[in-house]
Amino acid sequence: MKSKFFLTAFLSVSLIACAQETPKVKHKTKNKSSKSVSKPVKFANAIDPICEMKTEPDMKHTFEYKNKTYGFCSAYCKDEFKKNPEKYVQK
Ligand SMILES: [Zn+2]
C-alpha cells in the first residue's frame, strides 16, 4: 500500500502547488494619500442630461446652475443645457 500513499501525497502536494501558483492577483498599491491631484469635482448630474452619457469627474465642460456643478461631455451639451436648464434639472 506504499505506492497508494505516495500517490495521494503527490496529488495533494501538486494541488497545493497549483493553488499557490494560480492567484496572479496584482497587489493594489496604497497611494491614495500620496496623490496630489486637485480635488475631484462632484457633479450634480450622474449623467449628461443631453446625451445621457455618464459624467466623469475630469470633464472639462462644466456649468454651474443653482450652486450645483453640472458636467457635460462637450460644449454642445453644455450649451443645450444652458439654453433651458430647468428642462434638464430634475428635482
Ligand atoms: Zn453629452
PDB file of the backbone (N, CA, C, O) and the ligand in Angstrom, with CONECT records:
HET     ZN  A 101       1
ATOM      1  N   MET A   1       0.823  -1.223   0.000  1.00  0.00           N
ATOM      2  CA  MET A   1       0.000   0.000   0.000  1.00  0.00           C
ATOM      3  C   MET A   1       0.854   1.270   0.000  1.00  0.00           C
ATOM      4  O   MET A   1       0.348   2.389   0.090  1.00  0.00           O
ATOM      5  N   LYS A   2       2.120   1.058  -0.101  1.00  0.00           N
ATOM      6  CA  LYS A   2       3.021   2.214  -0.044  1.00  0.00           C
ATOM      7  C   LYS A   2       2.828   3.140  -1.252  1.00  0.00           C
ATOM      8  O   LYS A   2       2.862   4.366  -1.146  1.00  0.00           O
ATOM      9  N   SER A   3       2.625   2.495  -2.395  1.00  0.00           N
ATOM     10  CA  SER A   3       2.508   3.281  -3.623  1.00  0.00           C
ATOM     11  C   SER A   3       1.284   4.194  -3.586  1.00  0.00           C
ATOM     12  O   SER A   3       1.318   5.319  -4.084  1.00  0.00           O
ATOM     13  N   LYS A   4       0.194   3.688  -2.985  1.00  0.00           N
ATOM     14  CA  LYS A   4      -1.027   4.487  -2.925  1.00  0.00           C
ATOM     15  C   LYS A   4      -0.805   5.732  -2.046  1.00  0.00           C
ATOM     16  O   LYS A   4      -1.278   6.831  -2.335  1.00  0.00           O
ATOM     17  N   PHE A   5      -0.063   5.492  -0.968  1.00  0.00           N
ATOM     18  CA  PHE A   5       0.217   6.620  -0.073  1.00  0.00           C
ATOM     19  C   PHE A   5       1.009   7.696  -0.808  1.00  0.00           C
ATOM     20  O   PHE A   5       0.744   8.891  -0.686  1.00  0.00           O
ATOM     21  N   PHE A   6       1.980   7.231  -1.568  1.00  0.00           N
ATOM     22  CA  PHE A   6       2.804   8.205  -2.289  1.00  0.00           C
ATOM     23  C   PHE A   6       1.998   8.949  -3.346  1.00  0.00           C
ATOM     24  O   PHE A   6       2.203  10.134  -3.607  1.00  0.00           O
ATOM     25  N   LEU A   7       1.079   8.207  -3.938  1.00  0.00           N
ATOM     26  CA  LEU A   7       0.253   8.838  -4.975  1.00  0.00           C
ATOM     27  C   LEU A   7      -0.614   9.932  -4.368  1.00  0.00           C
ATOM     28  O   LEU A   7      -0.736  11.030  -4.910  1.00  0.00           O
ATOM     29  N   THR A   8      -1.218   9.597  -3.217  1.00  0.00           N
ATOM     30  CA  THR A   8      -2.069  10.587  -2.554  1.00  0.00           C
ATOM     31  C   THR A   8      -1.237  11.790  -2.121  1.00  0.00           C
ATOM     32  O   THR A   8      -1.637  12.944  -2.276  1.00  0.00           O
ATOM     33  N   ALA A   9      -0.076  11.478  -1.576  1.00  0.00           N
ATOM     34  CA  ALA A   9       0.798  12.552  -1.125  1.00  0.00           C
ATOM     35  C   ALA A   9       1.212  13.429  -2.305  1.00  0.00           C
ATOM     36  O   ALA A   9       1.242  14.656  -2.213  1.00  0.00           O
ATOM     37  N   PHE A  10       1.524  12.773  -3.400  1.00  0.00           N
ATOM     38  CA  PHE A  10       1.937  13.516  -4.598  1.00  0.00           C
ATOM     39  C   PHE A  10       0.805  14.406  -5.097  1.00  0.00           C
ATOM     40  O   PHE A  10       1.012  15.565  -5.454  1.00  0.00           O
ATOM     41  N   LEU A  11      -0.410  13.828  -5.113  1.00  0.00           N
ATOM     42  CA  LEU A  11      -1.559  14.580  -5.611  1.00  0.00           C
ATOM     43  C   LEU A  11      -1.837  15.800  -4.751  1.00  0.00           C
ATOM     44  O   LEU A  11      -2.079  16.894  -5.262  1.00  0.00           O
ATOM     45  N   SER A  12      -1.799  15.600  -3.426  1.00  0.00           N
ATOM     46  CA  SER A  12      -2.089  16.725  -2.546  1.00  0.00           C
ATOM     47  C   SER A  12      -1.009  17.795  -2.659  1.00  0.00           C
ATOM     48  O   SER A  12      -1.296  18.990  -2.588  1.00  0.00           O
ATOM     49  N   VAL A  13       0.209  17.364  -2.833  1.00  0.00           N
ATOM     50  CA  VAL A  13       1.302  18.333  -2.987  1.00  0.00           C
ATOM     51  C   VAL A  13       1.131  19.130  -4.268  1.00  0.00           C
ATOM     52  O   VAL A  13       1.304  20.349  -4.297  1.00  0.00           O
ATOM     53  N   SER A  14       0.783  18.401  -5.334  1.00  0.00           N
ATOM     54  CA  SER A  14       0.611  19.098  -6.606  1.00  0.00           C
ATOM     55  C   SER A  14      -0.583  20.038  -6.559  1.00  0.00           C
ATOM     56  O   SER A  14      -0.583  21.095  -7.189  1.00  0.00           O
ATOM     57  N   LEU A  15      -1.603  19.637  -5.802  1.00  0.00           N
ATOM     58  CA  LEU A  15      -2.773  20.504  -5.664  1.00  0.00           C
ATOM     59  C   LEU A  15      -2.397  21.783  -4.933  1.00  0.00           C
ATOM     60  O   LEU A  15      -2.803  22.879  -5.319  1.00  0.00           O
ATOM     61  N   ILE A  16      -1.623  21.627  -3.881  1.00  0.00           N
ATOM     62  CA  ILE A  16      -1.192  22.802  -3.123  1.00  0.00           C
ATOM     63  C   ILE A  16      -0.323  23.702  -3.998  1.00  0.00           C
ATOM     64  O   ILE A  16      -0.458  24.926  -4.000  1.00  0.00           O
ATOM     65  N   ALA A  17       0.568  23.056  -4.736  1.00  0.00           N
ATOM     66  CA  ALA A  17       1.449  23.819  -5.604  1.00  0.00           C
ATOM     67  C   ALA A  17       0.645  24.576  -6.646  1.00  0.00           C
ATOM     68  O   ALA A  17       0.958  25.715  -6.994  1.00  0.00           O
ATOM     69  N   CYS A  18      -0.400  23.920  -7.136  1.00  0.00           N
ATOM     70  CA  CYS A  18      -1.253  24.544  -8.140  1.00  0.00           C
ATOM     71  C   CYS A  18      -1.989  25.729  -7.540  1.00  0.00           C
ATOM     72  O   CYS A  18      -2.078  26.800  -8.140  1.00  0.00           O
ATOM     73  N   ALA A  19      -2.514  25.513  -6.342  1.00  0.00           N
ATOM     74  CA  ALA A  19      -3.272  26.572  -5.686  1.00  0.00           C
ATOM     75  C   ALA A  19      -2.392  27.776  -5.392  1.00  0.00           C
ATOM     76  O   ALA A  19      -2.846  28.920  -5.403  1.00  0.00           O
ATOM     77  N   GLN A  20      -1.129  27.492  -5.129  1.00  0.00           N
ATOM     78  CA  GLN A  20      -0.241  28.606  -4.836  1.00  0.00           C
ATOM     79  C   GLN A  20       0.158  29.354  -6.108  1.00  0.00           C
ATOM     80  O   GLN A  20       0.506  30.534  -6.077  1.00  0.00           O
ATOM     81  N   GLU A  21       0.095  28.637  -7.212  1.00  0.00           N
ATOM     82  CA  GLU A  21       0.544  29.242  -8.463  1.00  0.00           C
ATOM     83  C   GLU A  21      -0.538  30.088  -9.121  1.00  0.00           C
ATOM     84  O   GLU A  21      -0.255  31.141  -9.693  1.00  0.00           O
ATOM     85  N   THR A  22      -1.778  29.618  -9.037  1.00  0.00           N
ATOM     86  CA  THR A  22      -2.859  30.265  -9.786  1.00  0.00           C
ATOM     87  C   THR A  22      -3.117  31.729  -9.448  1.00  0.00           C
ATOM     88  O   THR A  22      -3.236  32.539 -10.366  1.00  0.00           O
ATOM     89  N   PRO A  23      -3.209  32.106  -8.174  1.00  0.00           N
ATOM     90  CA  PRO A  23      -3.615  33.504  -7.964  1.00  0.00           C
ATOM     91  C   PRO A  23      -2.573  34.506  -8.438  1.00  0.00           C
ATOM     92  O   PRO A  23      -1.521  34.684  -7.825  1.00  0.00           O
ATOM     93  N   LYS A  24      -2.899  35.145  -9.534  1.00  0.00           N
ATOM     94  CA  LYS A  24      -1.989  36.171 -10.051  1.00  0.00           C
ATOM     95  C   LYS A  24      -2.614  37.548  -9.803  1.00  0.00           C
ATOM     96  O   LYS A  24      -2.791  38.369 -10.703  1.00  0.00           O
ATOM     97  N   VAL A  25      -2.922  37.732  -8.569  1.00  0.00           N
ATOM     98  CA  VAL A  25      -3.589  38.983  -8.200  1.00  0.00           C
ATOM     99  C   VAL A  25      -2.551  40.082  -8.029  1.00  0.00           C
ATOM    100  O   VAL A  25      -1.560  39.944  -7.311  1.00  0.00           O
ATOM    101  N   LYS A  26      -2.822  41.153  -8.707  1.00  0.00           N
ATOM    102  CA  LYS A  26      -1.914  42.283  -8.569  1.00  0.00           C
ATOM    103  C   LYS A  26      -2.249  43.028  -7.273  1.00  0.00           C
ATOM    104  O   LYS A  26      -3.392  43.404  -7.012  1.00  0.00           O
ATOM    105  N   HIS A  27      -1.232  43.213  -6.507  1.00  0.00           N
ATOM    106  CA  HIS A  27      -1.466  43.905  -5.242  1.00  0.00           C
ATOM    107  C   HIS A  27      -1.746  45.389  -5.493  1.00  0.00           C
ATOM    108  O   HIS A  27      -0.998  46.088  -6.177  1.00  0.00           O
ATOM    109  N   LYS A  28      -2.821  45.814  -4.928  1.00  0.00           N
ATOM    110  CA  LYS A  28      -3.181  47.212  -5.118  1.00  0.00           C
ATOM    111  C   LYS A  28      -2.259  48.107  -4.301  1.00  0.00           C
ATOM    112  O   LYS A  28      -2.092  47.932  -3.094  1.00  0.00           O
ATOM    113  N   THR A  29      -1.686  49.037  -4.976  1.00  0.00           N
ATOM    114  CA  THR A  29      -0.773  49.947  -4.279  1.00  0.00           C
ATOM    115  C   THR A  29      -1.579  50.996  -3.528  1.00  0.00           C
ATOM    116  O   THR A  29      -2.467  51.657  -4.066  1.00  0.00           O
ATOM    117  N   LYS A  30      -1.233  51.107  -2.302  1.00  0.00           N
ATOM    118  CA  LYS A  30      -1.954  52.070  -1.471  1.00  0.00           C
ATOM    119  C   LYS A  30      -1.284  53.436  -1.576  1.00  0.00           C
ATOM    120  O   LYS A  30      -0.423  53.788  -0.769  1.00  0.00           O
ATOM    121  N   ASN A  31      -1.684  54.174  -2.556  1.00  0.00           N
ATOM    122  CA  ASN A  31      -1.087  55.507  -2.715  1.00  0.00           C
ATOM    123  C   ASN A  31      -2.164  56.590  -2.816  1.00  0.00           C
ATOM    124  O   ASN A  31      -2.033  57.574  -3.544  1.00  0.00           O
ATOM    125  N   LYS A  32      -3.213  56.363  -2.063  1.00  0.00           N
ATOM    126  CA  LYS A  32      -4.306  57.334  -2.093  1.00  0.00           C
ATOM    127  C   LYS A  32      -3.844  58.685  -1.534  1.00  0.00           C
ATOM    128  O   LYS A  32      -4.172  59.745  -2.069  1.00  0.00           O
ATOM    129  N   SER A  33      -3.081  58.616  -0.457  1.00  0.00           N
ATOM    130  CA  SER A  33      -2.692  59.855   0.219  1.00  0.00           C
ATOM    131  C   SER A  33      -1.588  60.583  -0.541  1.00  0.00           C
ATOM    132  O   SER A  33      -1.485  61.809  -0.487  1.00  0.00           O
ATOM    133  N   SER A  34      -0.755  59.802  -1.256  1.00  0.00           N
ATOM    134  CA  SER A  34       0.375  60.416  -1.936  1.00  0.00           C
ATOM    135  C   SER A  34      -0.038  61.164  -3.201  1.00  0.00           C
ATOM    136  O   SER A  34       0.730  61.963  -3.736  1.00  0.00           O
ATOM    137  N   LYS A  35      -1.243  60.902  -3.671  1.00  0.00           N
ATOM    138  CA  LYS A  35      -1.703  61.574  -4.884  1.00  0.00           C
ATOM    139  C   LYS A  35      -1.965  63.056  -4.607  1.00  0.00           C
ATOM    140  O   LYS A  35      -2.642  63.418  -3.645  1.00  0.00           O
ATOM    141  N   SER A  36      -1.423  63.879  -5.455  1.00  0.00           N
ATOM    142  CA  SER A  36      -1.579  65.311  -5.264  1.00  0.00           C
ATOM    143  C   SER A  36      -2.510  65.912  -6.317  1.00  0.00           C
ATOM    144  O   SER A  36      -2.328  67.048  -6.753  1.00  0.00           O
ATOM    145  N   VAL A  37      -3.489  65.142  -6.705  1.00  0.00           N
ATOM    146  CA  VAL A  37      -4.439  65.607  -7.711  1.00  0.00           C
ATOM    147  C   VAL A  37      -5.431  66.568  -7.049  1.00  0.00           C
ATOM    148  O   VAL A  37      -5.881  66.359  -5.923  1.00  0.00           O
ATOM    149  N   SER A  38      -5.742  67.600  -7.777  1.00  0.00           N
ATOM    150  CA  SER A  38      -6.708  68.563  -7.256  1.00  0.00           C
ATOM    151  C   SER A  38      -8.030  67.871  -6.970  1.00  0.00           C
ATOM    152  O   SER A  38      -8.384  66.892  -7.629  1.00  0.00           O
ATOM    153  N   LYS A  39      -8.748  68.375  -6.000  1.00  0.00           N
ATOM    154  CA  LYS A  39      -9.955  67.699  -5.535  1.00  0.00           C
ATOM    155  C   LYS A  39     -10.908  67.387  -6.689  1.00  0.00           C
ATOM    156  O   LYS A  39     -11.223  68.259  -7.500  1.00  0.00           O
ATOM    157  N   PRO A  40     -11.355  66.152  -6.754  1.00  0.00           N
ATOM    158  CA  PRO A  40     -12.243  65.771  -7.859  1.00  0.00           C
ATOM    159  C   PRO A  40     -13.583  66.483  -7.748  1.00  0.00           C
ATOM    160  O   PRO A  40     -14.172  66.594  -6.672  1.00  0.00           O
ATOM    161  N   VAL A  41     -14.032  66.952  -8.880  1.00  0.00           N
ATOM    162  CA  VAL A  41     -15.299  67.677  -8.906  1.00  0.00           C
ATOM    163  C   VAL A  41     -16.439  66.682  -8.846  1.00  0.00           C
ATOM    164  O   VAL A  41     -16.498  65.720  -9.611  1.00  0.00           O
ATOM    165  N   LYS A  42     -17.329  66.938  -7.930  1.00  0.00           N
ATOM    166  CA  LYS A  42     -18.505  66.068  -7.841  1.00  0.00           C
ATOM    167  C   LYS A  42     -19.645  66.786  -8.547  1.00  0.00           C
ATOM    168  O   LYS A  42     -20.149  67.809  -8.085  1.00  0.00           O
ATOM    169  N   PHE A  43     -20.031  66.221  -9.672  1.00  0.00           N
ATOM    170  CA  PHE A  43     -21.093  66.837 -10.446  1.00  0.00           C
ATOM    171  C   PHE A  43     -22.454  66.481  -9.860  1.00  0.00           C
ATOM    172  O   PHE A  43     -22.667  65.399  -9.312  1.00  0.00           O
ATOM    173  N   ALA A  44     -23.350  67.428 -10.001  1.00  0.00           N
ATOM    174  CA  ALA A  44     -24.710  67.199  -9.516  1.00  0.00           C
ATOM    175  C   ALA A  44     -25.422  66.166 -10.374  1.00  0.00           C
ATOM    176  O   ALA A  44     -26.356  65.498  -9.930  1.00  0.00           O
ATOM    177  N   ASN A  45     -24.963  66.051 -11.608  1.00  0.00           N
ATOM    178  CA  ASN A  45     -25.591  65.099 -12.509  1.00  0.00           C
ATOM    179  C   ASN A  45     -24.715  63.872 -12.698  1.00  0.00           C
ATOM    180  O   ASN A  45     -23.526  63.982 -12.995  1.00  0.00           O
ATOM    181  N   ALA A  46     -25.301  62.731 -12.527  1.00  0.00           N
ATOM    182  CA  ALA A  46     -24.563  61.480 -12.743  1.00  0.00           C
ATOM    183  C   ALA A  46     -24.397  61.216 -14.227  1.00  0.00           C
ATOM    184  O   ALA A  46     -23.433  60.580 -14.652  1.00  0.00           O
ATOM    185  N   ILE A  47     -25.335  61.704 -15.001  1.00  0.00           N
ATOM    186  CA  ILE A  47     -25.249  61.544 -16.458  1.00  0.00           C
ATOM    187  C   ILE A  47     -25.434  62.887 -17.137  1.00  0.00           C
ATOM    188  O   ILE A  47     -26.102  63.785 -16.622  1.00  0.00           O
ATOM    189  N   ASP A  48     -24.838  62.996 -18.275  1.00  0.00           N
ATOM    190  CA  ASP A  48     -25.017  64.154 -19.148  1.00  0.00           C
ATOM    191  C   ASP A  48     -26.493  64.164 -19.565  1.00  0.00           C
ATOM    192  O   ASP A  48     -26.937  63.259 -20.272  1.00  0.00           O
ATOM    193  N   PRO A  49     -27.258  65.176 -19.136  1.00  0.00           N
ATOM    194  CA  PRO A  49     -28.700  65.133 -19.412  1.00  0.00           C
ATOM    195  C   PRO A  49     -29.051  65.259 -20.891  1.00  0.00           C
ATOM    196  O   PRO A  49     -30.155  64.906 -21.308  1.00  0.00           O
ATOM    197  N   ILE A  50     -28.116  65.758 -21.670  1.00  0.00           N
ATOM    198  CA  ILE A  50     -28.415  65.956 -23.088  1.00  0.00           C
ATOM    199  C   ILE A  50     -28.210  64.663 -23.877  1.00  0.00           C
ATOM    200  O   ILE A  50     -29.095  64.237 -24.619  1.00  0.00           O
ATOM    201  N   CYS A  51     -27.077  64.060 -23.721  1.00  0.00           N
ATOM    202  CA  CYS A  51     -26.799  62.848 -24.494  1.00  0.00           C
ATOM    203  C   CYS A  51     -26.879  61.588 -23.635  1.00  0.00           C
ATOM    204  O   CYS A  51     -26.691  60.478 -24.131  1.00  0.00           O
ATOM    205  N   GLU A  52     -27.158  61.767 -22.350  1.00  0.00           N
ATOM    206  CA  GLU A  52     -27.300  60.657 -21.400  1.00  0.00           C
ATOM    207  C   GLU A  52     -26.037  59.820 -21.260  1.00  0.00           C
ATOM    208  O   GLU A  52     -26.083  58.617 -21.003  1.00  0.00           O
ATOM    209  N   MET A  53     -24.923  60.489 -21.436  1.00  0.00           N
ATOM    210  CA  MET A  53     -23.639  59.838 -21.231  1.00  0.00           C
ATOM    211  C   MET A  53     -23.258  59.990 -19.768  1.00  0.00           C
ATOM    212  O   MET A  53     -23.585  60.995 -19.136  1.00  0.00           O
ATOM    213  N   LYS A  54     -22.575  59.006 -19.238  1.00  0.00           N
ATOM    214  CA  LYS A  54     -22.144  59.095 -17.843  1.00  0.00           C
ATOM    215  C   LYS A  54     -21.101  60.193 -17.678  1.00  0.00           C
ATOM    216  O   LYS A  54     -20.173  60.299 -18.479  1.00  0.00           O
ATOM    217  N   THR A  55     -21.252  60.993 -16.658  1.00  0.00           N
ATOM    218  CA  THR A  55     -20.295  62.070 -16.429  1.00  0.00           C
ATOM    219  C   THR A  55     -19.075  61.541 -15.682  1.00  0.00           C
ATOM    220  O   THR A  55     -19.174  60.683 -14.805  1.00  0.00           O
ATOM    221  N   GLU A  56     -17.939  62.076 -16.060  1.00  0.00           N
ATOM    222  CA  GLU A  56     -16.687  61.706 -15.406  1.00  0.00           C
ATOM    223  C   GLU A  56     -16.198  62.912 -14.611  1.00  0.00           C
ATOM    224  O   GLU A  56     -16.425  64.058 -14.998  1.00  0.00           O
ATOM    225  N   PRO A  57     -15.521  62.640 -13.492  1.00  0.00           N
ATOM    226  CA  PRO A  57     -15.068  63.770 -12.656  1.00  0.00           C
ATOM    227  C   PRO A  57     -14.079  64.697 -13.349  1.00  0.00           C
ATOM    228  O   PRO A  57     -13.889  65.833 -12.917  1.00  0.00           O
ATOM    229  N   ASP A  58     -13.449  64.224 -14.419  1.00  0.00           N
ATOM    230  CA  ASP A  58     -12.444  65.063 -15.084  1.00  0.00           C
ATOM    231  C   ASP A  58     -12.980  65.761 -16.328  1.00  0.00           C
ATOM    232  O   ASP A  58     -12.212  66.210 -17.179  1.00  0.00           O
ATOM    233  N   MET A  59     -14.274  65.846 -16.421  1.00  0.00           N
ATOM    234  CA  MET A  59     -14.863  66.513 -17.584  1.00  0.00           C
ATOM    235  C   MET A  59     -14.564  68.001 -17.564  1.00  0.00           C
ATOM    236  O   MET A  59     -14.621  68.656 -16.524  1.00  0.00           O
ATOM    237  N   LYS A  60     -14.244  68.513 -18.736  1.00  0.00           N
ATOM    238  CA  LYS A  60     -13.828  69.913 -18.823  1.00  0.00           C
ATOM    239  C   LYS A  60     -15.011  70.847 -19.000  1.00  0.00           C
ATOM    240  O   LYS A  60     -14.949  72.024 -18.646  1.00  0.00           O
ATOM    241  N   HIS A  61     -16.072  70.319 -19.544  1.00  0.00           N
ATOM    242  CA  HIS A  61     -17.232  71.163 -19.808  1.00  0.00           C
ATOM    243  C   HIS A  61     -18.176  71.124 -18.612  1.00  0.00           C
ATOM    244  O   HIS A  61     -18.945  70.184 -18.414  1.00  0.00           O
ATOM    245  N   THR A  62     -18.079  72.170 -17.845  1.00  0.00           N
ATOM    246  CA  THR A  62     -18.916  72.231 -16.654  1.00  0.00           C
ATOM    247  C   THR A  62     -19.739  73.503 -16.662  1.00  0.00           C
ATOM    248  O   THR A  62     -19.388  74.501 -17.292  1.00  0.00           O
ATOM    249  N   PHE A  63     -20.822  73.433 -15.955  1.00  0.00           N
ATOM    250  CA  PHE A  63     -21.697  74.592 -15.878  1.00  0.00           C
ATOM    251  C   PHE A  63     -22.328  74.632 -14.494  1.00  0.00           C
ATOM    252  O   PHE A  63     -22.869  73.640 -14.004  1.00  0.00           O
ATOM    253  N   GLU A  64     -22.245  75.796 -13.886  1.00  0.00           N
ATOM    254  CA  GLU A  64     -22.827  75.932 -12.553  1.00  0.00           C
ATOM    255  C   GLU A  64     -24.233  76.488 -12.655  1.00  0.00           C
ATOM    256  O   GLU A  64     -24.490  77.495 -13.314  1.00  0.00           O
ATOM    257  N   TYR A  65     -25.104  75.817 -12.000  1.00  0.00           N
ATOM    258  CA  TYR A  65     -26.502  76.226 -12.015  1.00  0.00           C
ATOM    259  C   TYR A  65     -27.097  75.967 -10.642  1.00  0.00           C
ATOM    260  O   TYR A  65     -27.111  74.839 -10.150  1.00  0.00           O
ATOM    261  N   LYS A  66     -27.586  77.038 -10.037  1.00  0.00           N
ATOM    262  CA  LYS A  66     -28.168  76.964  -8.690  1.00  0.00           C
ATOM    263  C   LYS A  66     -27.217  76.297  -7.694  1.00  0.00           C
ATOM    264  O   LYS A  66     -27.577  75.358  -6.984  1.00  0.00           O
ATOM    265  N   ASN A  67     -25.996  76.819  -7.673  1.00  0.00           N
ATOM    266  CA  ASN A  67     -24.951  76.350  -6.758  1.00  0.00           C
ATOM    267  C   ASN A  67     -24.565  74.883  -6.950  1.00  0.00           C
ATOM    268  O   ASN A  67     -23.966  74.269  -6.067  1.00  0.00           O
ATOM    269  N   LYS A  68     -24.906  74.343  -8.087  1.00  0.00           N
ATOM    270  CA  LYS A  68     -24.528  72.960  -8.379  1.00  0.00           C
ATOM    271  C   LYS A  68     -23.731  72.930  -9.667  1.00  0.00           C
ATOM    272  O   LYS A  68     -24.020  73.658 -10.617  1.00  0.00           O
ATOM    273  N   THR A  69     -22.732  72.082  -9.680  1.00  0.00           N
ATOM    274  CA  THR A  69     -21.903  71.971 -10.863  1.00  0.00           C
ATOM    275  C   THR A  69     -22.358  70.786 -11.700  1.00  0.00           C
ATOM    276  O   THR A  69     -22.477  69.659 -11.217  1.00  0.00           O
ATOM    277  N   TYR A  70     -22.601  71.073 -12.941  1.00  0.00           N
ATOM    278  CA  TYR A  70     -23.034  70.029 -13.868  1.00  0.00           C
ATOM    279  C   TYR A  70     -21.936  69.765 -14.886  1.00  0.00           C
ATOM    280  O   TYR A  70     -21.310  70.693 -15.400  1.00  0.00           O
ATOM    281  N   GLY A  71     -21.717  68.528 -15.161  1.00  0.00           N
ATOM    282  CA  GLY A  71     -20.668  68.152 -16.102  1.00  0.00           C
ATOM    283  C   GLY A  71     -21.253  67.694 -17.423  1.00  0.00           C
ATOM    284  O   GLY A  71     -22.303  67.055 -17.478  1.00  0.00           O
ATOM    285  N   PHE A  72     -20.539  68.042 -18.491  1.00  0.00           N
ATOM    286  CA  PHE A  72     -21.002  67.674 -19.829  1.00  0.00           C
ATOM    287  C   PHE A  72     -19.853  67.141 -20.656  1.00  0.00           C
ATOM    288  O   PHE A  72     -18.693  67.490 -20.437  1.00  0.00           O
ATOM    289  N   CYS A  73     -20.189  66.296 -21.601  1.00  0.00           N
ATOM    290  CA  CYS A  73     -19.157  65.663 -22.408  1.00  0.00           C
ATOM    291  C   CYS A  73     -18.596  66.629 -23.446  1.00  0.00           C
ATOM    292  O   CYS A  73     -17.456  66.483 -23.887  1.00  0.00           O
ATOM    293  N   SER A  74     -19.388  67.601 -23.827  1.00  0.00           N
ATOM    294  CA  SER A  74     -18.945  68.510 -24.884  1.00  0.00           C
ATOM    295  C   SER A  74     -19.552  69.888 -24.678  1.00  0.00           C
ATOM    296  O   SER A  74     -20.482  70.070 -23.892  1.00  0.00           O
ATOM    297  N   ALA A  75     -19.001  70.854 -25.406  1.00  0.00           N
ATOM    298  CA  ALA A  75     -19.519  72.222 -25.345  1.00  0.00           C
ATOM    299  C   ALA A  75     -20.957  72.265 -25.862  1.00  0.00           C
ATOM    300  O   ALA A  75     -21.780  73.062 -25.410  1.00  0.00           O
ATOM    301  N   TYR A  76     -21.223  71.409 -26.796  1.00  0.00           N
ATOM    302  CA  TYR A  76     -22.584  71.355 -27.362  1.00  0.00           C
ATOM    303  C   TYR A  76     -23.595  71.007 -26.281  1.00  0.00           C
ATOM    304  O   TYR A  76     -24.627  71.667 -26.157  1.00  0.00           O
ATOM    305  N   CYS A  77     -23.307  69.980 -25.506  1.00  0.00           N
ATOM    306  CA  CYS A  77     -24.227  69.551 -24.460  1.00  0.00           C
ATOM    307  C   CYS A  77     -24.379  70.646 -23.406  1.00  0.00           C
ATOM    308  O   CYS A  77     -25.464  70.870 -22.870  1.00  0.00           O
ATOM    309  N   LYS A  78     -23.271  71.316 -23.126  1.00  0.00           N
ATOM    310  CA  LYS A  78     -23.301  72.389 -22.146  1.00  0.00           C
ATOM    311  C   LYS A  78     -24.203  73.519 -22.634  1.00  0.00           C
ATOM    312  O   LYS A  78     -25.011  74.061 -21.880  1.00  0.00           O
ATOM    313  N   ASP A  79     -24.049  73.854 -23.887  1.00  0.00           N
ATOM    314  CA  ASP A  79     -24.862  74.923 -24.474  1.00  0.00           C
ATOM    315  C   ASP A  79     -26.347  74.558 -24.471  1.00  0.00           C
ATOM    316  O   ASP A  79     -27.211  75.395 -24.211  1.00  0.00           O
ATOM    317  N   GLU A  80     -26.616  73.301 -24.764  1.00  0.00           N
ATOM    318  CA  GLU A  80     -28.005  72.846 -24.763  1.00  0.00           C
ATOM    319  C   GLU A  80     -28.604  72.980 -23.364  1.00  0.00           C
ATOM    320  O   GLU A  80     -29.760  73.365 -23.189  1.00  0.00           O
ATOM    321  N   PHE A  81     -27.782  72.653 -22.387  1.00  0.00           N
ATOM    322  CA  PHE A  81     -28.226  72.766 -21.000  1.00  0.00           C
ATOM    323  C   PHE A  81     -28.456  74.221 -20.631  1.00  0.00           C
ATOM    324  O   PHE A  81     -29.438  74.565 -19.974  1.00  0.00           O
ATOM    325  N   LYS A  82     -27.539  75.062 -21.064  1.00  0.00           N
ATOM    326  CA  LYS A  82     -27.624  76.498 -20.762  1.00  0.00           C
ATOM    327  C   LYS A  82     -28.901  77.104 -21.311  1.00  0.00           C
ATOM    328  O   LYS A  82     -29.506  77.974 -20.685  1.00  0.00           O
ATOM    329  N   LYS A  83     -29.302  76.648 -22.466  1.00  0.00           N
ATOM    330  CA  LYS A  83     -30.490  77.194 -23.124  1.00  0.00           C
ATOM    331  C   LYS A  83     -31.741  76.981 -22.279  1.00  0.00           C
ATOM    332  O   LYS A  83     -32.616  77.844 -22.203  1.00  0.00           O
ATOM    333  N   ASN A  84     -31.802  75.834 -21.661  1.00  0.00           N
ATOM    334  CA  ASN A  84     -33.007  75.504 -20.906  1.00  0.00           C
ATOM    335  C   ASN A  84     -32.677  74.576 -19.728  1.00  0.00           C
ATOM    336  O   ASN A  84     -33.011  73.391 -19.747  1.00  0.00           O
ATOM    337  N   PRO A  85     -32.017  75.135 -18.706  1.00  0.00           N
ATOM    338  CA  PRO A  85     -31.589  74.273 -17.586  1.00  0.00           C
ATOM    339  C   PRO A  85     -32.752  73.616 -16.867  1.00  0.00           C
ATOM    340  O   PRO A  85     -32.652  72.467 -16.437  1.00  0.00           O
ATOM    341  N   GLU A  86     -33.830  74.324 -16.738  1.00  0.00           N
ATOM    342  CA  GLU A  86     -34.977  73.780 -15.993  1.00  0.00           C
ATOM    343  C   GLU A  86     -35.514  72.487 -16.613  1.00  0.00           C
ATOM    344  O   GLU A  86     -36.055  71.609 -15.941  1.00  0.00           O
ATOM    345  N   LYS A  87     -35.338  72.428 -17.898  1.00  0.00           N
ATOM    346  CA  LYS A  87     -35.828  71.247 -18.611  1.00  0.00           C
ATOM    347  C   LYS A  87     -35.045  69.989 -18.196  1.00  0.00           C
ATOM    348  O   LYS A  87     -35.575  68.879 -18.147  1.00  0.00           O
ATOM    349  N   TYR A  88     -33.753  70.224 -17.899  1.00  0.00           N
ATOM    350  CA  TYR A  88     -32.891  69.075 -17.627  1.00  0.00           C
ATOM    351  C   TYR A  88     -32.667  68.803 -16.148  1.00  0.00           C
ATOM    352  O   TYR A  88     -32.332  67.689 -15.745  1.00  0.00           O
ATOM    353  N   VAL A  89     -32.859  69.847 -15.350  1.00  0.00           N
ATOM    354  CA  VAL A  89     -32.641  69.660 -13.914  1.00  0.00           C
ATOM    355  C   VAL A  89     -33.838  68.945 -13.310  1.00  0.00           C
ATOM    356  O   VAL A  89     -34.980  69.390 -13.416  1.00  0.00           O
ATOM    357  N   GLN A  90     -33.544  67.853 -12.692  1.00  0.00           N
ATOM    358  CA  GLN A  90     -34.618  67.089 -12.051  1.00  0.00           C
ATOM    359  C   GLN A  90     -34.524  67.256 -10.546  1.00  0.00           C
ATOM    360  O   GLN A  90     -33.451  67.166  -9.950  1.00  0.00           O
ATOM    361  N   LYS A  91     -35.662  67.498  -9.965  1.00  0.00           N
ATOM    362  CA  LYS A  91     -35.682  67.729  -8.518  1.00  0.00           C
ATOM    363  C   LYS A  91     -36.040  66.462  -7.744  1.00  0.00           C
ATOM    364  O   LYS A  91     -36.100  66.486  -6.514  1.00  0.00           O
TER     365      LYS A  91
HETATM  366 ZN    ZN A 101     -23.071  64.991 -23.884  1.00  0.00          ZN2+
END
